[in-house]
Amino acid sequence: MKRLDNFPGFIIKEKQQTFNPFSFEEPVLIERPVPVERPVPVERPVLIERPVPVERPVPVERPVLIERPVLIERPVPVERPYIQPRSADGQRLLYKYPNLPIVGKGYTLLIGSSDKSATAWLLQFDGAANPNPGPASAGAVLWSPPDAQGKRSPVFEMGKFIGKNTNNVAEIQGLLLGLKMAAMRNVRDILIEGDSELIINQQIGKYKVSHKNLKVWWSEIQAAMMDESSFDWIAIRHVRREFNERADSITKEVLVKKQSFTRS
């Protein structure tokens, strides 16, 4: 016969304990772990990162560019005849701008009917004022015709202190001083060089002379050039200052000494 305390009816299922009615002891609660429902692991597919193919542009064959020299059309210098202009009464005149013949290495012919640049004397002039306007000086140097090696030598120099004046007035007086110096030494054929673009272009007629002080000296220079008893051939050009150092040094010397001089 089965024991009553083992009878299944005396087992309390809800509290998970065993009750024995014949025992005076408190029932012992047996804690049993409640099974925890764990999620079933789901197998996820392994993602393999593969490089995305980059679409590269298809190289286009471009035509090879061949650099060709650019042809710049330069004005062809017009060869003008050396026909000395004269007035109706036969007086010699200067060539008129822009109909000016070019002789030698870029010289503009003012007086003459030929090219004597290879054998002519060279006259360089300059002027300075420090400050401008201020104490001013004019200077000129006369160079010999070129020798067999093509070299020139300074023959005569003149410097003039002209007091307070402008740089332009000093420049134009330097040209007049040089012409007088050449006439005194009986130089008939001369090339003229100066670093003042204004004075050079006024002499050839490219620039107009508007300043009243410059007009006086300009008229005197024009008259001296047209005088057939003084000169036979004259040509002129503009040069940079570094090619006119001798005349420039004369003007600086005059400003320091504040007195005129002649030197041969």
C-alpha positions as CSV (number, residue, x, y, z in Angstrom):
1,M,0.0,0.0,0.0
2,K,1.3,3.4,-1.0
3,R,2.0,6.0,1.6
4,L,-0.4,8.8,1.7
5,D,2.4,11.4,1.9
6,N,3.5,10.2,-1.5
7,F,0.2,10.3,-3.0
8,P,0.2,12.6,-6.0
9,G,-2.8,14.5,-4.7
10,F,-0.9,15.9,-1.9
11,I,1.7,17.6,-4.1
12,I,0.8,21.2,-4.7
13,K,1.9,21.9,-8.2
14,E,1.4,25.6,-8.2
15,K,3.9,26.4,-5.5
16,Q,6.1,23.6,-6.5
17,Q,6.2,22.1,-2.9
18,T,5.4,18.8,-1.2
19,F,2.8,18.8,1.6
20,N,2.8,16.1,4.2
21,P,-0.3,16.2,6.4
22,F,1.3,13.9,9.0
23,S,4.2,16.2,9.5
24,F,4.2,19.1,11.9
25,E,7.0,20.8,10.2
26,E,6.5,23.7,8.0
27,P,6.6,22.7,4.4
28,V,9.9,23.5,2.8
29,L,9.6,25.5,-0.3
30,I,11.8,24.3,-2.9
31,E,12.7,27.0,-5.4
32,R,13.2,25.7,-8.7
33,P,14.5,27.9,-11.4
34,V,12.0,29.0,-13.9
35,P,13.3,28.1,-17.3
36,V,14.0,31.2,-19.3
37,E,13.0,31.1,-22.9
38,R,16.1,32.1,-24.8
39,P,15.7,33.3,-28.4
40,V,16.8,30.8,-30.8
41,P,19.8,32.2,-32.6
42,V,19.1,32.9,-36.1
43,E,21.8,32.4,-38.5
44,R,22.4,35.5,-40.4
45,P,24.2,35.5,-43.7
46,V,27.7,36.8,-43.6
47,L,28.0,40.0,-45.7
48,I,31.2,40.0,-47.7
49,E,32.0,43.5,-48.8
50,R,33.1,43.5,-52.4
51,P,34.7,46.5,-54.0
52,V,32.3,48.4,-56.2
53,P,33.8,48.6,-59.7
54,V,34.6,52.3,-60.5
55,E,33.7,53.3,-64.0
56,R,36.8,55.0,-65.4
57,P,36.4,57.3,-68.3
58,V,37.6,55.9,-71.6
59,P,40.6,57.9,-72.6
60,V,39.9,60.1,-75.6
61,E,42.6,60.5,-78.1
62,R,43.2,64.1,-78.5
63,P,45.0,65.6,-81.5
64,V,48.6,66.7,-80.8
65,L,48.8,70.5,-81.0
66,I,51.8,71.7,-82.9
67,E,53.0,75.1,-81.8
68,R,53.6,77.2,-84.8
69,P,55.3,80.6,-84.7
70,V,52.9,83.5,-84.7
71,L,53.6,85.8,-87.5
72,I,53.5,89.5,-86.5
73,E,53.1,91.8,-89.3
74,R,55.4,94.7,-88.7
75,P,55.1,97.9,-90.7
76,V,57.6,97.9,-93.5
77,P,59.7,101.1,-93.3
78,V,59.0,103.3,-96.3
79,E,62.1,104.4,-98.1
80,R,61.7,108.1,-98.7
81,P,63.9,109.9,-101.1
82,Y,66.4,112.4,-99.8
83,I,65.0,115.5,-101.4
84,Q,65.8,118.6,-99.4
85,P,62.6,120.7,-98.9
86,R,62.8,124.3,-99.9
87,S,60.5,127.2,-99.8
88,A,59.2,129.1,-102.8
89,D,62.1,131.6,-102.6
90,G,64.6,128.8,-102.4
91,Q,65.3,128.9,-98.6
92,R,66.2,125.5,-97.1
93,L,63.6,123.9,-94.9
94,L,63.5,121.0,-92.5
95,Y,61.9,117.7,-93.5
96,K,58.2,117.8,-92.4
97,Y,56.7,115.1,-90.1
98,P,55.6,112.4,-90.9
99,N,57.5,112.5,-94.3
100,L,60.9,112.1,-92.6
101,P,63.6,109.9,-94.1
102,I,65.4,107.5,-91.8
103,V,69.2,107.1,-92.0
104,G,71.8,105.1,-90.2
105,K,70.7,103.3,-87.0
106,G,67.3,104.9,-86.6
107,Y,68.2,108.6,-87.1
108,T,65.6,110.9,-88.5
109,L,67.0,113.1,-91.2
110,L,66.2,116.9,-90.8
111,I,68.7,118.5,-93.2
112,G,70.5,116.9,-96.1
113,S,70.0,115.0,-99.3
114,S,72.1,111.8,-98.6
115,D,73.0,109.5,-95.7
116,K,76.2,110.7,-94.0
117,S,75.6,108.9,-90.7
118,A,78.8,106.7,-91.0
119,T,81.1,109.8,-91.2
120,A,79.2,112.5,-89.3
121,W,80.2,114.0,-85.9
122,L,78.1,113.1,-82.9
123,L,76.5,115.7,-80.6
124,Q,74.9,114.6,-77.3
125,F,73.0,117.0,-75.1
126,D,71.2,117.0,-71.7
127,G,69.6,119.2,-69.1
128,A,68.8,119.0,-65.4
129,A,66.9,120.8,-62.7
130,N,67.1,119.9,-59.0
131,P,64.4,120.2,-57.8
132,N,62.1,120.7,-60.8
133,P,61.8,123.7,-61.1
134,G,64.9,124.7,-59.3
135,P,68.6,125.4,-60.0
136,A,69.1,124.1,-63.6
137,S,72.0,123.4,-65.9
138,A,72.5,122.5,-69.6
139,G,75.3,120.4,-71.1
140,A,76.6,119.1,-74.4
141,V,79.5,117.0,-75.7
142,L,80.8,116.8,-79.2
143,W,82.3,113.4,-80.4
144,S,84.6,112.8,-83.3
145,P,83.6,110.8,-86.4
146,P,84.1,107.1,-85.9
147,D,87.6,105.7,-86.5
148,A,88.6,102.5,-88.4
149,Q,87.3,100.5,-85.4
150,G,84.1,102.4,-85.2
151,K,85.0,104.2,-81.9
152,R,84.4,107.9,-81.2
153,S,86.3,110.2,-78.9
154,P,85.0,113.3,-77.0
155,V,86.4,116.4,-78.5
156,F,84.7,119.3,-76.8
157,E,82.4,119.8,-73.8
158,M,80.3,122.7,-72.6
159,G,78.2,123.2,-69.5
160,K,76.0,126.2,-68.7
161,F,74.4,127.2,-65.4
162,I,71.0,128.7,-66.2
163,G,69.6,129.5,-62.7
164,K,66.1,128.5,-61.6
165,N,64.2,126.8,-64.3
166,T,62.4,123.6,-65.4
167,N,63.9,120.4,-66.6
168,N,62.4,120.8,-70.1
169,V,63.9,124.3,-70.5
170,A,67.3,123.0,-69.4
171,E,67.1,120.1,-72.0
172,I,66.2,122.4,-74.9
173,Q,69.0,124.8,-73.9
174,G,71.4,121.9,-73.9
175,L,70.5,121.2,-77.5
176,L,71.0,124.8,-78.5
177,L,74.3,124.9,-76.6
178,G,75.5,121.9,-78.6
179,L,74.6,123.4,-81.9
180,K,76.4,126.6,-81.1
181,M,79.4,124.6,-80.0
182,A,79.4,122.6,-83.3
183,A,79.1,125.7,-85.4
184,M,82.0,127.4,-83.6
185,R,84.2,124.4,-84.4
186,N,83.0,124.4,-88.1
187,V,81.3,120.9,-87.8
188,R,79.1,120.7,-90.9
189,D,77.6,117.1,-90.6
190,I,76.2,116.1,-87.2
191,L,74.2,113.3,-85.6
192,I,72.2,114.5,-82.6
193,E,71.3,112.3,-79.6
194,G,69.3,113.2,-76.4
195,D,67.4,111.3,-73.7
196,S,64.5,113.7,-73.6
197,E,61.7,112.2,-75.7
198,L,59.8,115.5,-75.5
199,I,62.6,117.6,-77.0
200,I,63.4,115.1,-79.7
201,N,59.8,114.7,-80.9
202,Q,59.3,118.5,-80.8
203,Q,62.3,119.0,-83.1
204,I,61.0,116.5,-85.7
205,G,57.5,118.0,-85.5
206,K,55.8,114.9,-84.0
207,Y,54.9,116.9,-80.8
208,K,53.6,120.5,-80.8
209,V,55.4,123.1,-78.8
210,S,52.8,124.8,-76.6
211,H,54.9,126.2,-73.6
212,K,55.8,129.8,-74.3
213,N,59.3,129.5,-72.8
214,L,60.1,126.4,-74.9
215,K,58.8,128.1,-78.1
216,V,61.5,130.8,-77.9
217,W,64.3,128.3,-77.7
218,W,62.7,125.9,-80.2
219,S,62.4,128.7,-82.8
220,E,66.1,129.6,-82.3
221,I,67.1,125.9,-82.8
222,Q,65.0,125.6,-86.0
223,A,66.6,128.7,-87.4
224,A,70.1,127.5,-86.6
225,M,69.4,124.1,-88.4
226,M,68.1,125.8,-91.5
227,D,71.1,128.1,-91.8
228,E,73.1,126.8,-94.8
229,S,76.1,128.8,-93.6
230,S,76.3,126.7,-90.5
231,F,75.3,123.1,-91.3
232,D,75.1,120.8,-94.4
233,W,73.6,117.7,-92.8
234,I,71.7,117.0,-89.6
235,A,70.0,113.8,-88.3
236,I,68.5,113.2,-84.8
237,R,67.3,110.4,-82.6
238,H,66.2,109.6,-79.0
239,V,68.4,107.4,-76.8
240,R,68.1,106.0,-73.3
241,R,69.8,107.8,-70.4
242,E,72.5,105.1,-70.0
243,F,73.7,105.9,-73.6
244,N,73.9,109.6,-72.8
245,E,76.0,109.4,-69.6
246,R,78.7,111.9,-70.7
247,A,76.2,114.8,-71.3
248,D,74.4,113.8,-68.1
249,S,77.6,114.0,-66.1
250,I,78.3,117.5,-67.4
251,T,74.9,118.8,-66.2
252,K,75.5,117.3,-62.7
253,E,79.0,118.9,-62.5
254,V,77.5,122.3,-63.4
255,L,74.8,122.0,-60.7
256,V,77.5,121.2,-58.1
257,K,79.8,124.1,-59.1
258,K,77.0,126.4,-60.1
259,Q,79.1,127.9,-62.9
260,S,79.5,127.4,-66.7
261,F,82.6,125.9,-68.3
262,T,84.1,124.8,-71.6
263,R,86.5,121.9,-71.9
264,S,88.4,120.3,-74.8
